[in-house]
Amino acid sequence: MAMNHFLQSPRVRARTSASDSGVLSSLSAIVGEEHLLVDPERVEPYGQDAVKEKFPPEAVVFPRTTAEISAILRLANEARFPVTARGGGVGYTGGAVPVEGGVVLGTDRMNQIKRISPDDLYVVAEPGVTTYALQQAVENEGLFYPPDPSSYKASFIGGNIAENAGGIRSVKYGVTRNYVLGLQVVLPRGEIIRTGGRTSKNVVGFDLTGLVCGSEGMLGIITEATLRLLPLPEATGTVRAAFKTMREACACIPGFTGERVTPVALEVLDRNSINAVESMFAFGLSPEATALMLVSVDGTVEETERTLSIVERVLRYGGAFDLVRARTKVEEDRLWDVRRALSPAIKRYGTLKLNEDVVVPRSRVPDLIERVEEIGRRFNTFVVNFGHAGDGNIHVNYMCDREDPEAVSRAREAVKETFAVAIELGGTISGEHGIGYVKAPYLDMALDPASIDTMKRIKQTLDPNNILNPGKMFT
Ligand SMILES: Cc1cc2nc3c(=O)[nH]c(=O)nc-3n(C[C@H](O)[C@H](O)[C@H](O)COP(=O)(O)OP(=O)(O)OC[C@H]3O[C@@H](n4cnc5c(N)ncnc54)[C@H](O)[C@@H]3O)c2cc1C
């Protein structure tokens, strides 16, 4: 079993192994033998997420009900083995991997949409519903669930809430937290609580819903979510524009505000991103483009047309060339394909991608990108920048070869400097991917000691035996 030795505390060492036969037969009695995996080959895939480092669990369980999860956590507290909740397993900070071993609790079987209420504008879903399935289900009713992480086809609602996921529509519609009205949660010792409710206003007691959102599976396991919905906009439209410099492109952003336009999405791609997608997929992007911007808007058909014209005017005035406006859904998809192609396209630059998601006030995006380019040059590391310029959340990707330890170490130093720059510019180290174990060593760069201590005390109060997802956030 993989163990990350620096993470082991004496308390961890005193734990019972989850592969103890008594523990396994109790787990089997709770979920049923067919929903318990122990074979090393079958548990192995549950030991990694999008970070691609391996920490195989001792066992994987797939409960169907809240009561089963409660029983598993009570057993874990008695026998003292770690439990790590897992959604779609596409997190970027190792949140779902069991770095201290124990049991992975997969929510795949809890995949029912229980209720959609068009009148009261909410949907009640289990945690194992994929973001995509939820979006499709509500759109069939003329309703809209805006949070849209790019991983939406694979990510689960439980994982989205635990990470407080953002997405390209965050500019106008905000992040997952803004859509969570209420939760059912199993606390680390097995108590079942309900937070919030089904109303859009609710100020009774502390905001436990807010506490659980973004808690990265460390404070409880979400077993049901009531999510706020909006009416589905009648139309959407997208414009793509090329620029000579990133600074020029970003200077257009306040122009939208001046024209009273709030884009749904406002993404940028830097020169290395453009070269990567163009050389792999030949989209026909202008060879003179060193920055690319994608702007989407929505509303009624008339509003959308009018807003797109305003967007084009602002972009042209700001120096844009090679402007393309999508007129149909298919054309819109084609424009967004450039952005979607980035992940596969940049793989050619290295076998290891250190994918960061720093965030700065949006007016500082050009400063951030220029500073990152300078860091890349200084550490002799290839860097690709793209992302959500509309909310200042930029994906900085340092590329290197996994097999070259010296290059990896230079890239890691570049990451640390990038975090320092983001903070210096008034931002922070993560806008949407969270901390997990990957960013845990940098937590104290972003938070003051009293804040970290407060968080540790909340964790200690709810989870005194450190059962739920140990080895994350605090090293
Ligand atoms: C290609 C790609 C694109 C991405 N794009 C975005 C993006 O645009 N925006 C964004 O925000 N993120 C993005 N991500 C990161 C990731 O997809 C999100 O963090 C997503 O929310 C993870 O969901 P998941 O179901 O895979 O969670 P997992 O990776 O399985 O788990 C993430 C965390 O949630 C906890 N967890 C899971 N289920 C529960 C539960 N039921 N109760 C309590 N805790 C739970 C886990 O313990 C873990 O700590 C991207 C990732 C990839 C690979």
The ligand as an SDF file (V2000), in Angstrom:
LIG
                    3D

 53 58  0  0  0  0  0  0  0  0999 V2000
   -9.8560   18.2030  -17.9030 C   0  0  0  0  0  0  0  0  0  0  0  0
  -10.2730   18.8170  -16.5740 C   0  0  0  0  0  0  0  0  0  0  0  0
  -10.8930   20.0380  -16.5720 C   0  0  0  0  0  0  0  0  0  0  0  0
  -11.2870   20.6200  -15.3610 C   0  0  0  0  0  0  0  0  0  0  0  0
  -11.9190   21.8170  -15.3850 N   0  0  0  0  0  0  0  0  0  0  0  0
  -12.3240   22.3800  -14.2390 C   0  0  0  0  0  0  0  0  0  0  0  0
  -13.0270   23.6210  -14.2530 C   0  0  0  0  0  0  0  0  0  0  0  0
  -13.2820   24.2150  -15.3050 O   0  0  0  0  0  0  0  0  0  0  0  0
  -13.4180   24.1350  -13.0650 N   0  0  0  0  0  0  0  0  0  0  0  0
  -13.1610   23.5020  -11.8860 C   0  0  0  0  0  0  0  0  0  0  0  0
  -13.5540   24.0020  -10.8330 O   0  0  0  0  0  0  0  0  0  0  0  0
  -12.4860   22.3350  -11.8440 N   0  0  0  0  0  0  0  0  0  0  0  0
  -12.0750   21.7510  -12.9830 C   0  0  0  0  0  0  0  0  0  0  0  0
  -11.4050   20.5620  -12.9480 N   0  0  0  0  0  0  0  0  0  0  0  0
  -11.1120   19.9360  -11.6540 C   0  0  0  0  0  0  0  0  0  0  0  0
  -12.1970   18.9210  -11.2160 C   0  0  0  0  0  0  0  0  0  0  0  0
  -12.8310   18.3460  -12.3060 O   0  0  0  0  0  0  0  0  0  0  0  0
  -13.2040   19.5320  -10.2760 C   0  0  0  0  0  0  0  0  0  0  0  0
  -12.5530   19.8210   -9.0560 O   0  0  0  0  0  0  0  0  0  0  0  0
  -14.4140   18.6390   -9.9820 C   0  0  0  0  0  0  0  0  0  0  0  0
  -15.2900   19.3280   -9.1310 O   0  0  0  0  0  0  0  0  0  0  0  0
  -14.0330   17.3150   -9.3500 C   0  0  0  0  0  0  0  0  0  0  0  0
  -15.1960   16.5070   -9.3040 O   0  0  0  0  0  0  0  0  0  0  0  0
  -15.0820   14.9510   -9.0600 P   0  0  0  0  0  0  0  0  0  0  0  0
  -16.4520   14.4150   -8.9730 O   0  0  0  0  0  0  0  0  0  0  0  0
  -14.1720   14.3260  -10.0510 O   0  0  0  0  0  0  0  0  0  0  0  0
  -14.4020   14.9240   -7.6250 O   0  0  0  0  0  0  0  0  0  0  0  0
  -13.2460   13.9810   -7.1190 P   0  0  0  0  0  0  0  0  0  0  0  0
  -11.9730   14.2950   -7.8190 O   0  0  0  0  0  0  0  0  0  0  0  0
  -13.6910   12.5780   -7.1190 O   0  0  0  0  0  0  0  0  0  0  0  0
  -13.1450   14.4950   -5.6080 O   0  0  0  0  0  0  0  0  0  0  0  0
  -12.7620   15.8140   -5.3330 C   0  0  0  0  0  0  0  0  0  0  0  0
  -12.8850   16.0680   -3.8300 C   0  0  0  0  0  0  0  0  0  0  0  0
  -14.2420   15.9870   -3.4560 O   0  0  0  0  0  0  0  0  0  0  0  0
  -14.4180   15.0620   -2.4130 C   0  0  0  0  0  0  0  0  0  0  0  0
  -15.7190   14.4400   -2.6180 N   0  0  0  0  0  0  0  0  0  0  0  0
  -16.1650   13.7740   -3.7070 C   0  0  0  0  0  0  0  0  0  0  0  0
  -17.4430   13.4010   -3.5290 N   0  0  0  0  0  0  0  0  0  0  0  0
  -17.8050   13.8230   -2.3000 C   0  0  0  0  0  0  0  0  0  0  0  0
  -18.9900   13.7410   -1.5290 C   0  0  0  0  0  0  0  0  0  0  0  0
  -20.0830   13.1270   -1.9880 N   0  0  0  0  0  0  0  0  0  0  0  0
  -18.9980   14.3070   -0.3080 N   0  0  0  0  0  0  0  0  0  0  0  0
  -17.9120   14.9310    0.1780 C   0  0  0  0  0  0  0  0  0  0  0  0
  -16.7690   15.0260   -0.4900 N   0  0  0  0  0  0  0  0  0  0  0  0
  -16.7130   14.4900   -1.7170 C   0  0  0  0  0  0  0  0  0  0  0  0
  -13.2430   14.1130   -2.5270 C   0  0  0  0  0  0  0  0  0  0  0  0
  -12.9470   13.5090   -1.2940 O   0  0  0  0  0  0  0  0  0  0  0  0
  -12.1480   15.0570   -2.9860 C   0  0  0  0  0  0  0  0  0  0  0  0
  -11.5810   15.7090   -1.8900 O   0  0  0  0  0  0  0  0  0  0  0  0
  -11.0080   19.9550  -14.1350 C   0  0  0  0  0  0  0  0  0  0  0  0
  -10.3670   18.7080  -14.1600 C   0  0  0  0  0  0  0  0  0  0  0  0
  -10.0040   18.1450  -15.3610 C   0  0  0  0  0  0  0  0  0  0  0  0
   -9.3150   16.8090  -15.3390 C   0  0  0  0  0  0  0  0  0  0  0  0
  1  2  1  0
  2  3  1  0
  2 52  2  0
  3  4  2  0
  4  5  1  0
  4 50  1  0
  5  6  2  0
  6  7  1  0
  6 13  1  0
  7  8  2  0
  7  9  1  0
  9 10  1  0
 10 11  2  0
 10 12  1  0
 12 13  2  0
 13 14  1  0
 14 15  1  0
 14 50  1  0
 15 16  1  0
 16 17  1  0
 16 18  1  0
 18 19  1  0
 18 20  1  0
 20 21  1  0
 20 22  1  0
 22 23  1  0
 23 24  1  0
 24 25  2  0
 24 26  1  0
 24 27  1  0
 27 28  1  0
 28 29  2  0
 28 30  1  0
 28 31  1  0
 31 32  1  0
 32 33  1  0
 33 34  1  0
 33 48  1  0
 34 35  1  0
 35 36  1  0
 35 46  1  0
 36 37  1  0
 36 45  1  0
 37 38  2  0
 38 39  1  0
 39 40  1  0
 39 45  2  0
 40 41  1  0
 40 42  2  0
 42 43  1  0
 43 44  2  0
 44 45  1  0
 46 47  1  0
 46 48  1  0
 48 49  1  0
 50 51  2  0
 51 52  1  0
 52 53  1  0
M  END
$$$$
